[in-house]
Amino acid sequence: MTVPVDHPTPSGEEPQPPADHTAEDDYATRRGIEDRSWLLAAVVIAFIVLAFVGMIALTALGGGTDYVPWGE
């Protein structure tokens, strides 16, 4: 009897069934962005505040503003 080269001979051991996953691995029970919307809102507000504070700081460091509208 010949055995094809590309198919190994079956071993005497049974294949192991997949391990049972726990509830923390289940995507259905994980918290999503809907549960963390307050965190997303806080991050967005923090970036907006940081941008405005940065603009004010750069203006102050640059010597303020001498802009006079209409050449008064």
C-alpha positions, 0 to 999 in steps of 0.5 A: 500500500502506498501513502501520498506524500502530501497527506501525512499518516493519521496519528493515534491521538484524537484532535483536541476540541476547541477550548471553551471561551469565557464570558470576557472573551465574548464580544457580545458581553464587552462594553462598546463605545455606546457605554463610554460616550461620556469618555469620548465627549470628554476627550473631544472637549479636552482637545477643543479647550487645548486648541484654544488655550494653545492659540491664546498662549502662542498669541501672548508669546508672539507679542500679543496682537497689534491688529487695528481694523480699518487702519485707525 
